[in-house]
Amino acid sequence: MSKYLSHLAHVEVYATDVEESVKFYTDKLGMKVVSRDGGRVFLRCWGDYYAYSVVLRPGDDSGLVRMAWRTNSAEDLDQAVARVEATEHAGSWLEPADGIGRSYEFTGPFGHTMQLFWDVEHYKAEGEDASTYPDRPAKRSTVGVAPRQLDHVTIASRDIKGFAEWYRDVLGFRIMAYAQLPQPEILFFGVITTNEKSHDLGILLDASEVSGRIHHYAFWVDTTEQVTEAADVLTENGVPIEYGPGFHGIGEQNFLYFRDPSGLRIELNSGGYRNYIPDWKPNVWRIDQGPNDMFRNATLPASMLEASPPAAAPTSTEQGVVPGTEAELAEAALRAHNDR
């Protein structure tokens, strides 16, 4: 199977209060505003190689507008589009805009919108923002948490395996791992990737009927110590920690979860392994093996069942499920299996 995509480039999300969110991302996280256009605000981390990695768009509820992925070449863009066009989820070409050349947008089988592109402007800071190191796109931030770059996005879907296999078969994602409940034996989590990371797209089981939901997106920091320090910085500056710091089993990353002013969950990651095996076969982790809490001693808050936009029914989480929600999630998984 050919690999058409290289990496996650940016996410565009709905913000219920754009200006309050901008203040949060700049003052608390240490990102910078690079441009504004028609109500949207474009922000970057200091280590992002392109101009921006997060776009805020005004919305009534928090949620995902789209996630944007760069292909490995112009030819791969055309081939990836041809493969999507051959499915029942064909999209449309977009004119060059926002520092990106021609691109293609489609909505996949579970309601999540993707933008694919090749041509893009590479960022190089000038003046006092320029780094003394040639390989860095900008000087390291000293504000707030100061993440280096965007890392991954995790969505919610009614069918873990169906989602993973569609993106594998159509766009060449590698399926890296699944996690399964003991009773009933249902998959509640999966990770897929376009490169050597353990994942740049996570999939959580969703019991709701709302399509296209997002659970969180994640930034990368260089060291595991920075994850702990971030928890300190955020707490001291009035940002509640939702969960963590902790250590995932799948992926072996240190993690920390918190929310932005619109209620959208953000994760900080560091550590983790790299996997270059082209014929990797995904393992299925049992919950007692610690798929997303390696030391199996953390208490999961019920709020981690929430995704955006809000819905009455729960999702699972990377850490498992909150007791009492198993039956609802199992019913959703059975429906998805029967619909395949």
matplotlib code that plots the C-alpha trace (Angstrom):
import matplotlib.pyplot as plt

x = [0.0, 1.4, 1.7, 0.3, 0.3, 3.3, 1.9, -0.9, -0.3, -3.0, -6.5, -9.3, -11.7, -14.9, -14.4, -17.5, -15.5, -12.7, -11.1, -11.1, -9.6, -6.9, -5.9, -5.7, -3.6, -1.2, -0.9, -1.3, 0.1, 2.6, 1.4, 1.5, -1.2, 0.1, -3.0, -6.7, -9.2, -13.0, -13.4, -10.9, -7.6, -4.4, -2.0, 1.4, 3.7, 7.3, 8.5, 5.8, 7.4, 4.5, 2.9, 0.2, -1.1, -4.4, -7.2, -10.0, -13.4, -16.4, -19.0, -22.0, -20.3, -16.8, -15.9, -13.8, -14.1, -11.4, -8.0, -5.4, -2.8, 0.2, 0.9, 4.4, 4.4, 2.2, 1.7, 0.7, -1.9, -3.5, -3.3, -4.9, -7.7, -8.3, -8.7, -11.1, -13.1, -13.5, -15.4, -18.9, -17.2, -15.9, -15.2, -14.1, -10.9, -10.3, -8.6, -5.2, -5.8, -4.4, -0.8, -1.7, -1.8, -4.6, -6.1, -8.9, -11.5, -13.8, -15.8, -15.1, -17.5, -17.9, -18.4, -14.8, -13.6, -10.1, -8.1, -5.3, -2.6, 1.0, 2.0, 2.5, 4.6, 7.4, 7.7, 11.0, 10.8, 12.5, 13.8, 13.7, 11.7, 14.4, 16.3, 20.0, 19.7, 19.3, 16.9, 14.4, 11.6, 11.5, 13.0, 11.9, 9.0, 9.4, 5.7, 3.3, 3.6, 5.5, 4.8, 7.1, 4.5, 1.2, 1.4, -1.9, -5.6, -8.1, -11.6, -14.7, -16.4, -19.1, -16.8, -13.2, -12.2, -14.3, -12.7, -9.1, -9.5, -11.2, -8.3, -5.8, -7.3, -8.0, -5.2, -2.5, -2.6, -0.8, -2.9, -0.7, -2.8, -6.2, -7.5, -10.3, -12.7, -12.8, -16.6, -18.1, -15.1, -15.4, -12.7, -12.8, -9.7, -7.4, -4.4, -3.3, -0.4, 1.0, 4.6, 6.9, 5.0, 2.8, -0.1, -1.1, -4.8, -6.5, -10.0, -12.3, -15.6, -18.6, -22.0, -23.7, -25.4, -23.5, -21.0, -17.6, -16.8, -13.4, -12.1, -8.9, -5.8, -2.3, 0.9, 4.4, 7.0, 10.6, 11.0, 8.9, 9.9, 8.2, 4.8, 5.0, 6.2, 3.3, 0.8, 2.5, 2.4, -1.2, -2.4, -0.6, -2.3, -5.8, -6.2, -7.6, -5.9, -8.5, -6.3, -2.6, 0.3, 0.5, 2.1, 0.3, 0.9, 0.0, 2.6, 4.5, 4.0, 3.7, 0.4, -1.5, -5.1, -6.8, -9.5, -9.5, -12.1, -14.5, -14.3, -12.2, -9.8, -6.0, -3.3, 0.4, 2.7, 6.3, 8.4, 7.0, 8.6, 9.2, 8.1, 9.5, 8.2, 6.4, 4.5, 3.6, 0.6, -1.5, -1.7, -4.9, -4.3, -6.5, -7.6, -5.7, -2.5, -2.6, -3.1, -3.3, -2.3, 0.8, 1.0, -2.7, -3.2, -4.9, -8.5, -10.3, -12.5, -16.0, -15.4, -13.0, -16.1, -17.0, -16.2, -17.0, -19.6, -21.5, -23.8, -25.8, -24.2, -20.6, -17.4, -14.8, -11.4, -7.8, -7.7, -10.7, -14.2, -15.8, -17.7, -21.4, -21.0, -19.9, -23.4, -24.1, -20.8, -21.2, -24.6, -23.0, -20.2, -22.7, -24.8, -21.6, -20.6, -24.0, -24.0, -20.6]
y = [0.0, 3.4, 6.1, 9.3, 11.6, 12.9, 14.5, 16.5, 20.2, 22.1, 21.9, 24.4, 24.4, 26.3, 28.8, 30.1, 33.2, 33.8, 36.7, 35.0, 31.9, 34.0, 35.5, 31.9, 30.6, 33.5, 34.2, 30.8, 28.5, 30.9, 30.7, 33.7, 35.2, 35.3, 36.6, 37.2, 36.7, 37.0, 36.3, 33.5, 33.7, 31.8, 30.9, 29.1, 27.4, 28.6, 25.3, 24.9, 24.7, 26.3, 29.6, 28.2, 25.1, 26.2, 28.2, 29.5, 30.0, 31.6, 29.0, 28.3, 25.2, 24.1, 21.4, 20.4, 22.3, 20.3, 18.8, 19.4, 16.9, 17.5, 14.8, 13.5, 15.2, 16.8, 13.5, 11.9, 14.6, 13.7, 10.0, 10.5, 12.5, 9.9, 7.3, 9.4, 10.2, 6.5, 6.2, 7.5, 10.3, 12.4, 16.1, 19.1, 21.0, 24.3, 27.3, 28.4, 30.3, 30.9, 30.2, 26.8, 26.0, 24.0, 21.6, 19.0, 18.8, 15.9, 14.5, 10.9, 8.1, 9.2, 12.9, 14.3, 16.8, 16.6, 18.9, 17.5, 19.7, 19.7, 23.3, 25.4, 28.4, 27.4, 29.8, 31.6, 34.3, 37.6, 40.3, 39.6, 36.4, 34.8, 31.9, 31.7, 28.1, 27.6, 24.6, 26.4, 28.3, 30.8, 31.5, 29.4, 30.9, 31.8, 32.5, 30.1, 26.4, 27.1, 23.9, 23.3, 22.1, 20.5, 16.7, 14.8, 14.9, 12.4, 12.1, 10.2, 7.6, 5.0, 2.4, 2.2, -0.6, 0.8, 4.2, 2.9, 0.5, 3.1, 5.6, 2.7, 1.4, 4.8, 7.1, 4.7, 5.3, 2.6, 1.0, 0.9, -0.4, -1.1, -1.2, -3.5, -3.9, -7.3, -7.6, -7.0, -7.5, -4.3, -2.0, 1.4, 3.0, 2.9, 4.7, 5.3, 7.2, 8.6, 8.4, 6.8, 8.2, 5.9, 8.0, 11.3, 10.4, 8.7, 7.2, 6.9, 5.0, 7.3, 6.3, 9.5, 10.0, 13.2, 12.9, 14.5, 15.0, 15.7, 14.6, 16.6, 17.7, 17.7, 19.8, 18.5, 19.6, 18.5, 16.8, 14.9, 17.4, 20.1, 18.3, 18.4, 22.0, 22.9, 21.5, 23.9, 26.9, 26.3, 25.8, 28.9, 30.9, 29.8, 26.9, 23.8, 20.5, 17.9, 14.8, 14.1, 14.4, 10.7, 8.1, 6.4, 2.7, 2.8, 5.2, 5.5, 9.3, 11.5, 13.4, 16.3, 17.3, 20.7, 22.8, 26.1, 28.8, 27.2, 23.8, 22.2, 19.7, 20.1, 17.6, 18.1, 15.2, 14.3, 11.1, 8.2, 5.6, 5.7, 2.8, 2.3, -1.2, -1.1, -4.4, -3.7, -5.6, -3.8, -5.4, -5.4, -4.2, -5.3, -2.7, -4.5, -4.1, -0.4, 0.8, 4.4, 4.5, 2.4, 2.2, 1.5, 3.6, 6.8, 7.7, 8.8, 11.9, 11.5, 14.8, 12.8, 11.2, 14.5, 15.4, 18.4, 19.4, 18.3, 15.3, 13.5, 10.0, 9.4, 8.6, 6.2, 7.7, 6.8, 5.7, 3.3, 4.0, 5.4, 2.6, 2.6, 3.6, 0.2, -0.9, 2.3, 2.1, -1.6, -1.0, 1.7, -0.6, -3.4, -1.1, 0.0, -3.6, -4.5, -1.5, -2.5]
z = [0.0, -1.0, 1.6, 0.2, 3.3, 5.2, 8.3, 10.0, 9.1, 11.0, 12.5, 12.1, 15.0, 16.1, 19.0, 20.9, 21.9, 19.4, 21.2, 24.5, 22.8, 21.1, 24.5, 25.9, 23.1, 23.1, 26.9, 28.4, 25.6, 24.1, 20.5, 18.1, 15.9, 12.3, 10.5, 10.6, 7.8, 7.8, 11.5, 11.5, 13.4, 12.4, 15.2, 15.3, 17.7, 17.6, 16.0, 13.3, 9.9, 8.1, 8.9, 11.3, 12.9, 14.5, 12.9, 15.1, 13.5, 15.2, 16.1, 18.3, 19.8, 20.0, 17.4, 14.4, 11.1, 9.4, 9.8, 7.1, 5.9, 3.6, 1.0, 0.1, -3.3, -5.9, -7.6, -4.3, -3.9, -7.3, -6.5, -3.0, -4.5, -7.2, -4.4, -2.4, -5.6, -6.2, -3.0, -2.1, -0.1, -3.0, -2.2, -4.2, -5.2, -3.4, -4.9, -3.3, -0.1, 3.4, 2.3, 0.7, -3.0, -4.6, -2.1, -1.9, 0.8, 1.6, 4.5, 5.4, 6.2, 9.9, 9.3, 9.7, 7.1, 5.8, 3.6, 1.5, -0.1, -1.3, -2.1, 1.1, 2.2, 4.6, 7.6, 8.4, 11.1, 10.6, 12.9, 16.7, 16.2, 14.0, 15.6, 15.8, 14.8, 11.0, 11.2, 13.5, 11.8, 14.7, 18.1, 21.0, 22.9, 26.5, 27.1, 28.9, 28.0, 24.7, 22.8, 19.8, 17.3, 16.6, 17.1, 16.5, 16.6, 18.2, 16.9, 18.0, 15.8, 16.1, 14.5, 15.5, 13.1, 10.2, 10.5, 10.8, 7.8, 5.6, 6.0, 5.6, 2.4, 0.8, 2.0, 3.2, 7.0, 9.0, 11.8, 14.8, 17.7, 19.1, 22.7, 23.8, 26.8, 28.4, 28.8, 26.4, 24.0, 22.0, 20.6, 22.3, 20.9, 17.9, 16.6, 13.0, 11.5, 8.3, 9.4, 12.1, 15.1, 17.1, 15.9, 14.4, 14.3, 17.2, 17.2, 20.2, 20.4, 20.3, 21.5, 20.2, 16.8, 16.2, 13.3, 13.0, 16.7, 18.0, 21.5, 21.5, 19.6, 20.9, 20.9, 21.3, 23.9, 23.8, 27.2, 29.6, 32.3, 30.2, 30.5, 34.3, 34.2, 31.9, 34.6, 37.1, 34.7, 33.8, 37.3, 38.6, 35.9, 36.5, 33.9, 35.5, 34.7, 33.5, 33.6, 34.1, 34.0, 33.1, 30.9, 28.0, 27.3, 23.6, 22.1, 25.4, 25.6, 28.6, 28.6, 30.1, 29.3, 29.8, 28.1, 26.1, 26.8, 24.3, 26.1, 23.5, 25.0, 24.4, 25.2, 25.6, 24.6, 24.9, 24.7, 22.8, 20.4, 16.7, 14.5, 11.0, 10.3, 6.9, 7.6, 11.2, 12.5, 15.1, 18.5, 20.5, 24.0, 26.9, 29.4, 32.2, 30.1, 30.6, 27.0, 27.9, 31.6, 31.6, 35.4, 35.8, 38.9, 37.7, 38.3, 35.2, 35.5, 34.0, 32.0, 29.8, 28.2, 26.6, 23.0, 20.8, 19.8, 22.9, 22.8, 25.5, 24.9, 26.0, 24.2, 25.4, 26.3, 25.6, 29.2, 28.9, 30.0, 33.1, 34.9, 34.1, 30.4, 29.0, 27.9, 26.0, 24.2, 23.5, 21.9, 19.7, 18.7, 17.8, 15.7, 13.8, 13.3, 11.9, 9.6, 8.0]

ax = plt.figure().add_subplot(projection="3d")
ax.plot(x, y, z, "-o")
ax.set_aspect("equal")
plt.show()
